[in-house]
Amino acid sequence: MTLTELQQRIAAARADNPQAAVELVDALLAASVAVGASDLHLLPTADGLQATWRIDGVLQPVGKIAPELAANVVTRLKVLARLLTYRTNVPQEGRITADGSAVEVRISTFPTLFGEKVVARNLPRGAQPLANLAELGLPSEVQQSLRNALSQTSGALVIAGPAGSGKTTTAYACLREILHASGSQRSIASLEDPVEVVLPGVAQSQVADAAGFDLLTGLRSLVRQDPEVIFIGEIRDPEAAAVAIQAALTGQLLVTTFHATDAASGLSRLGEMGIPPYAIRSAIHAIVAQRLVRRLCDCAIPDEAAPAELIALLPSLGIEPHRLRRHRPDGCEACRSTGYLGRLALAEILDLRLPVIGEAILRRADAAAIRQAAASAGMIPLARRAAELVAAGHTSVQEVVRVFGFDVFTQPLH
């Protein structure tokens, strides 16, 4: 079903049709999978239920469901997810798993001023093809540093970034790299919330807080399961961070993800969680931070008006101003008139084995000082990677500003 067909169905839905809500929900869920949306949002407003979906990390409008159908659509989703339909004043979470479907839909409801907001996240079911490190499109030095960290028998590799930056995809690629390099002879176990992709050869466990199987409890038990490699879906609190660091110090290789804006901020956050500097220095091999930016579609058109900030950066990037290939999005049928098609990964990696980084950690330096030490050691930061992609014509200034913020081109890049 195309977006146009879906919009026509939404517009044609009538409250006097007893099957209208069922048909709309089925159409919305099927269409979101067909277009490759990661999430479907249903936001209640004063005049209806606004539907949007997230494609390539960006919310795009779908249509507005009539107010007389809004409550029935939300109720239908709650029934499918086995949620309590009469509880509308508290958040709820559930899942929709249909026989034969390629995805499992995670449903989250949240009370708002005009009713319950619903977010449906599409999660692939069963064993899925996974990208390896080479297929992620990461810079060659980042790939090599990752392989070096993954070849260790203990210590930690931390993958940092905000929500939606591709951390889990990189983590799965790292696990696949370990399986391949070891000939599937290393014992690998995971604790995830949720398990997003089934990975053969890995003992994957899903956290169930309601049953008392939280991340901390699971991690404490998991270290007694003779694992050689542990993957933690995300470190969220100081207690879990402490147990994870202890596991990395006592004989397991740990791979985990962590919410942070960049590598230096990730190290600072671990310190704020109460992890001693000597433990951070001894346990963590490297921390890689990443972002995803949308790739310009082939319909992009040249844009001669380059910002002064970008022009000023060109000499440090080894790019002559007259070689700047700056483009801006236009829009065509292939990219659904967005001007972008697919995404590109940006990454920086901070090697904690470098003496200058270790010294900064031990003296409890803040993120800015660690960032400066990393630059002196040759780390290429995310902002510089972004500028390089703009200069090469692969993405636009607007997209970089959307992902990084308005001050990205004023940050020190070396």
C-alpha positions as semicolon CSV with decimal commas, in nm:
position;residue;x (nm);y (nm);z (nm)
1;M;0,000;0,000;0,000
2;T;0,138;0,341;-0,100
3;L;0,120;0,652;0,114
4;T;-0,140;0,799;-0,120
5;E;-0,360;0,489;-0,089
6;L;-0,326;0,496;0,288
7;Q;-0,421;0,864;0,303
8;Q;-0,725;0,796;0,087
9;R;-0,831;0,515;0,321
10;I;-0,789;0,740;0,626
11;A;-0,996;1,014;0,461
12;A;-1,268;0,770;0,360
13;A;-1,308;0,606;0,704
14;R;-1,648;0,667;0,864
15;A;-1,757;0,622;1,222
16;D;-2,081;0,450;1,115
17;N;-1,874;0,160;0,980
18;P;-1,826;-0,083;1,272
19;Q;-1,510;-0,220;1,109
20;A;-1,352;0,121;1,041
21;A;-1,109;0,113;1,334
22;V;-1,004;-0,245;1,258
23;E;-0,944;-0,165;0,892
24;L;-0,752;0,155;0,972
25;V;-0,524;-0,016;1,224
26;D;-0,450;-0,301;0,983
27;A;-0,375;-0,053;0,704
28;L;-0,153;0,168;0,921
29;L;0,053;-0,122;1,054
30;A;0,092;-0,288;0,714
31;A;0,185;0,036;0,538
32;S;0,443;0,133;0,804
33;V;0,619;-0,200;0,748
34;A;0,596;-0,169;0,369
35;V;0,766;0,174;0,359
36;G;1,037;0,070;0,606
37;A;0,925;0,295;0,891
38;S;1,087;0,222;1,227
39;D;0,800;0,379;1,424
40;L;0,439;0,479;1,374
41;H;0,314;0,767;1,592
42;L;-0,051;0,839;1,667
43;L;-0,082;1,174;1,845
44;P;-0,422;1,282;1,980
45;T;-0,515;1,644;1,909
46;A;-0,825;1,858;1,954
47;D;-0,943;1,771;1,603
48;G;-0,838;1,411;1,555
49;L;-0,554;1,160;1,573
50;Q;-0,242;1,277;1,386
51;A;-0,053;0,989;1,224
52;T;0,316;1,018;1,141
53;W;0,591;0,763;1,084
54;R;0,967;0,771;1,120
55;I;1,170;0,690;0,809
56;D;1,550;0,731;0,802
57;G;1,527;0,884;1,148
58;V;1,283;1,163;1,056
59;L;0,910;1,187;1,134
60;Q;0,700;1,229;0,820
61;P;0,327;1,312;0,805
62;V;0,081;1,040;0,710
63;G;-0,266;1,180;0,776
64;K;-0,524;1,273;1,038
65;I;-0,785;1,028;1,163
66;A;-1,127;1,179;1,234
67;P;-1,192;1,257;1,604
68;E;-1,495;1,027;1,620
69;L;-1,267;0,733;1,523
70;A;-0,963;0,826;1,731
71;A;-1,058;0,647;2,053
72;N;-1,163;0,332;1,866
73;V;-0,831;0,316;1,677
74;V;-0,634;0,347;2,001
75;T;-0,854;0,085;2,169
76;R;-0,805;-0,154;1,878
77;L;-0,427;-0,125;1,910
78;K;-0,449;-0,185;2,285
79;V;-0,662;-0,497;2,229
80;L;-0,411;-0,636;1,979
81;A;-0,125;-0,566;2,224
82;R;-0,320;-0,723;2,515
83;L;-0,326;-0,400;2,715
84;L;-0,590;-0,285;2,961
85;T;-0,836;-0,087;2,751
86;Y;-1,005;0,072;3,053
87;R;-0,677;0,219;3,186
88;T;-0,628;0,541;2,995
89;N;-0,449;0,746;3,260
90;V;-0,124;0,545;3,290
91;P;0,144;0,442;3,037
92;Q;0,129;0,083;2,912
93;E;0,350;-0,136;2,693
94;G;0,269;-0,446;2,495
95;R;0,343;-0,635;2,173
96;I;0,158;-0,740;1,861
97;T;0,284;-1,065;1,712
98;A;0,093;-1,191;1,409
99;D;0,152;-1,534;1,260
100;G;0,353;-1,512;0,941
101;S;0,444;-1,147;0,993
102;A;0,803;-1,042;0,933
103;V;0,790;-0,797;1,222
104;E;0,681;-0,780;1,581
105;V;0,520;-0,449;1,679
106;R;0,599;-0,301;2,019
107;I;0,311;-0,081;2,138
108;S;0,362;0,200;2,390
109;T;0,077;0,419;2,515
110;F;0,108;0,745;2,706
111;P;-0,169;0,970;2,845
112;T;-0,182;1,324;2,703
113;L;-0,417;1,623;2,726
114;F;-0,638;1,500;2,440
115;G;-0,615;1,125;2,497
116;E;-0,362;0,846;2,471
117;K;-0,067;0,879;2,239
118;V;0,044;0,551;2,079
119;V;0,384;0,466;1,935
120;A;0,418;0,139;1,742
121;R;0,777;0,028;1,684
122;N;0,850;-0,233;1,418
123;L;1,098;-0,497;1,531
124;P;1,216;-0,771;1,291
125;R;1,127;-1,126;1,387
126;G;1,347;-1,434;1,360
127;A;1,701;-1,450;1,231
128;Q;1,777;-1,142;1,022
129;P;2,064;-1,065;0,787
130;L;2,312;-0,855;0,982
131;A;2,566;-0,612;0,850
132;N;2,927;-0,684;0,933
133;L;3,169;-0,409;1,027
134;A;3,280;-0,351;0,670
135;E;2,919;-0,304;0,555
136;L;2,841;-0,035;0,812
137;G;3,033;0,225;0,614
138;L;3,244;0,333;0,912
139;P;3,582;0,502;0,849
140;S;3,866;0,253;0,801
141;E;4,054;0,357;1,117
142;V;3,736;0,318;1,322
143;Q;3,682;-0,029;1,179
144;Q;4,038;-0,131;1,261
145;S;4,019;0,003;1,616
146;L;3,692;-0,185;1,667
147;R;3,849;-0,509;1,545
148;N;4,144;-0,458;1,779
149;A;3,908;-0,410;2,075
150;L;3,697;-0,712;1,979
151;S;4,001;-0,936;1,961
152;Q;4,068;-0,885;2,333
153;T;3,966;-1,145;2,591
154;S;3,860;-0,896;2,857
155;G;3,777;-0,528;2,890
156;A;3,493;-0,326;2,745
157;L;3,393;-0,169;2,416
158;V;3,135;0,106;2,463
159;I;2,920;0,226;2,172
160;A;2,778;0,570;2,246
161;G;2,526;0,797;2,081
162;P;2,175;0,937;2,120
163;A;1,860;0,736;2,051
164;G;1,829;0,636;1,687
165;S;2,199;0,671;1,607
166;G;2,251;0,307;1,508
167;K;2,420;0,188;1,827
168;T;2,243;-0,149;1,834
169;T;2,318;-0,215;1,467
170;T;2,688;-0,155;1,533
171;A;2,676;-0,373;1,844
172;Y;2,524;-0,664;1,651
173;A;2,788;-0,618;1,380
174;C;3,054;-0,641;1,652
175;L;2,904;-0,967;1,783
176;R;2,894;-1,104;1,431
177;E;3,261;-1,007;1,390
178;I;3,350;-1,199;1,708
179;L;3,158;-1,506;1,590
180;H;3,330;-1,499;1,253
181;A;3,679;-1,436;1,388
182;S;3,651;-1,713;1,649
183;G;3,479;-1,966;1,427
184;S;3,183;-1,952;1,670
185;Q;3,406;-2,091;1,945
186;R;3,359;-1,812;2,198
187;S;3,076;-1,827;2,450
188;I;2,863;-1,516;2,390
189;A;2,562;-1,412;2,597
190;S;2,345;-1,103;2,593
191;L;2,101;-0,910;2,809
192;E;1,874;-0,689;2,600
193;D;1,559;-0,482;2,639
194;P;1,424;-0,588;2,397
195;V;1,599;-0,844;2,178
196;E;1,576;-0,665;1,844
197;V;1,738;-0,925;1,617
198;V;1,790;-1,297;1,672
199;L;2,160;-1,376;1,633
200;P;2,244;-1,748;1,597
201;G;2,535;-1,847;1,817
202;V;2,451;-1,599;2,092
203;A;2,257;-1,688;2,408
204;Q;2,020;-1,390;2,401
205;S;1,807;-1,301;2,703
206;Q;1,538;-1,037;2,729
207;V;1,493;-0,831;3,043
208;A;1,151;-0,870;3,209
209;D;1,119;-0,613;3,487
210;A;0,766;-0,720;3,577
211;A;0,896;-1,070;3,657
212;G;1,187;-0,940;3,865
213;F;1,439;-1,016;3,590
214;D;1,591;-0,671;3,557
215;L;1,924;-0,582;3,401
216;L;2,115;-0,579;3,729
217;T;1,977;-0,917;3,844
218;G;2,040;-1,073;3,505
219;L;2,394;-0,940;3,479
220;R;2,491;-1,067;3,822
221;S;2,369;-1,415;3,729
222;L;2,505;-1,407;3,377
223;V;2,867;-1,376;3,488
224;R;2,826;-1,723;3,645
225;Q;2,722;-1,874;3,310
226;D;3,083;-1,903;3,189
227;P;3,055;-1,632;2,922
228;E;3,359;-1,513;2,733
229;V;3,174;-1,223;2,571
230;I;2,880;-1,034;2,723
231;F;2,659;-0,795;2,533
232;I;2,447;-0,556;2,739
233;G;2,185;-0,379;2,531
234;E;2,225;-0,056;2,726
235;I;2,380;0,063;3,052
236;R;2,120;0,283;3,218
237;D;2,207;0,322;3,586
238;P;2,512;0,334;3,817
239;E;2,449;-0,013;3,964
240;A;2,446;-0,181;3,622
241;A;2,750;0,022;3,516
242;A;2,942;-0,095;3,823
243;V;2,862;-0,464;3,763
244;A;2,943;-0,432;3,392
245;I;3,280;-0,269;3,460
246;Q;3,357;-0,538;3,718
247;A;3,282;-0,809;3,459
248;A;3,512;-0,637;3,211
249;L;3,789;-0,633;3,472
250;T;3,757;-0,999;3,567
251;G;3,788;-1,193;3,246
252;Q;3,499;-1,115;3,009
253;L;3,492;-0,904;2,697
254;L;3,201;-0,665;2,734
255;V;3,019;-0,492;2,448
256;T;2,755;-0,239;2,545
257;T;2,574;0,075;2,434
258;F;2,544;0,400;2,623
259;H;2,355;0,726;2,572
260;A;2,600;1,012;2,520
261;T;2,652;1,286;2,262
262;D;3,013;1,192;2,185
263;A;3,297;0,975;2,311
264;A;3,434;1,229;2,560
265;S;3,089;1,292;2,708
266;G;3,043;0,917;2,745
267;L;3,354;0,891;2,959
268;S;3,241;1,185;3,170
269;R;2,899;1,028;3,224
270;L;3,056;0,703;3,345
271;G;3,254;0,908;3,596
272;E;2,936;1,085;3,708
273;M;2,784;0,740;3,767
274;G;3,046;0,679;4,030
275;I;3,285;0,457;3,834
276;P;3,639;0,532;3,965
277;P;3,881;0,677;3,708
278;Y;4,124;0,386;3,752
279;A;3,842;0,139;3,673
280;I;3,742;0,331;3,361
281;R;4,104;0,346;3,249
282;S;4,168;-0,024;3,316
283;A;3,839;-0,173;3,197
284;I;3,749;0,015;2,878
285;H;3,950;-0,043;2,562
286;A;3,767;0,209;2,347
287;I;3,451;0,413;2,323
288;V;3,303;0,475;1,981
289;A;3,043;0,747;1,928
290;Q;2,827;0,760;1,619
291;R;2,546;0,941;1,444
292;L;2,338;0,878;1,133
293;V;2,274;1,143;0,869
294;R;2,049;1,106;0,568
295;R;2,214;1,062;0,228
296;L;2,111;1,303;-0,044
297;C;1,899;1,141;-0,314
298;D;2,015;1,149;-0,676
299;C;1,757;1,422;-0,730
300;A;1,963;1,667;-0,517
301;I;2,049;1,992;-0,691
302;P;2,363;2,206;-0,663
303;D;2,358;2,481;-0,402
304;E;2,616;2,750;-0,457
305;A;2,553;2,936;-0,130
306;A;2,795;2,765;0,109
307;P;2,799;2,895;0,469
308;A;3,107;3,088;0,580
309;E;3,165;2,840;0,862
310;L;3,197;2,553;0,615
311;I;3,425;2,749;0,382
312;A;3,654;2,823;0,679
313;L;3,684;2,453;0,753
314;L;3,791;2,346;0,406
315;P;4,169;2,405;0,446
316;S;4,180;2,191;0,763
317;L;3,999;1,916;0,572
318;G;4,244;1,929;0,284
319;I;3,968;2,049;0,049
320;E;4,018;2,340;-0,185
321;P;3,717;2,578;-0,183
322;H;3,662;2,541;-0,557
323;R;3,623;2,164;-0,511
324;L;3,329;2,203;-0,277
325;R;3,036;1,994;-0,409
326;R;2,755;2,129;-0,193
327;H;2,400;2,017;-0,277
328;R;2,058;2,061;-0,126
329;P;1,759;1,825;-0,130
330;D;1,498;1,860;-0,402
331;G;1,255;1,567;-0,397
332;C;1,130;1,296;-0,629
333;E;0,912;0,984;-0,623
334;A;1,203;0,758;-0,523
335;C;1,271;0,955;-0,203
336;R;0,902;1,030;-0,133
337;S;0,973;1,399;-0,204
338;T;1,208;1,429;0,096
339;G;1,529;1,476;-0,103
340;Y;1,704;1,201;0,093
341;L;1,737;0,826;0,042
342;G;1,913;0,606;0,298
343;R;2,155;0,706;0,570
344;L;2,528;0,738;0,629
345;A;2,714;0,656;0,948
346;L;2,951;0,902;1,115
347;A;3,180;0,777;1,389
348;E;3,466;0,877;1,615
349;I;3,661;0,636;1,834
350;L;3,850;0,717;2,151
351;D;4,126;0,471;2,235
352;L;4,172;0,465;2,613
353;R;4,507;0,286;2,582
354;L;4,666;0,606;2,455
355;P;4,874;0,760;2,739
356;V;4,734;1,112;2,688
357;I;4,376;0,981;2,723
358;G;4,461;0,766;3,024
359;E;4,623;1,062;3,199
360;A;4,320;1,282;3,134
361;I;4,088;1,017;3,282
362;L;4,302;0,963;3,591
363;R;4,308;1,333;3,670
364;R;3,927;1,344;3,633
365;A;3,935;1,580;3,336
366;D;3,600;1,705;3,208
367;A;3,459;1,624;2,865
368;A;3,611;1,932;2,702
369;A;3,960;1,846;2,826
370;I;3,923;1,482;2,717
371;R;3,801;1,601;2,377
372;Q;4,108;1,823;2,344
373;A;4,340;1,539;2,449
374;A;4,175;1,309;2,194
375;A;4,222;1,565;1,918
376;S;4,592;1,598;2,008
377;A;4,619;1,219;1,978
378;G;4,474;1,227;1,626
379;M;4,108;1,139;1,678
380;I;3,888;1,274;1,398
381;P;3,570;1,407;1,568
382;L;3,213;1,364;1,452
383;A;3,177;1,730;1,347
384;R;3,470;1,702;1,110
385;R;3,331;1,382;0,960
386;A;3,005;1,567;0,901
387;A;3,180;1,857;0,730
388;E;3,363;1,614;0,502
389;L;3,034;1,456;0,392
390;V;2,887;1,799;0,316
391;A;3,195;1,901;0,119
392;A;3,179;1,576;-0,080
393;G;2,814;1,634;-0,167
394;H;2,686;1,324;0,015
395;T;2,461;1,511;0,258
396;S;2,343;1,865;0,315
397;V;2,417;2,136;0,567
398;Q;2,049;2,127;0,669
399;E;2,073;1,758;0,752
400;V;2,392;1,799;0,955
401;V;2,234;2,085;1,151
402;R;1,924;1,869;1,211
403;V;2,136;1,589;1,357
404;F;2,402;1,785;1,545
405;G;2,247;2,122;1,620
406;F;2,306;2,474;1,496
407;D;2,655;2,509;1,642
408;V;2,810;2,207;1,469
409;F;3,022;2,413;1,230
410;T;3,152;2,634;1,509
411;Q;3,295;2,344;1,714
412;P;3,670;2,284;1,720
413;L;3,740;2,011;1,465
414;H;4,102;1,929;1,541
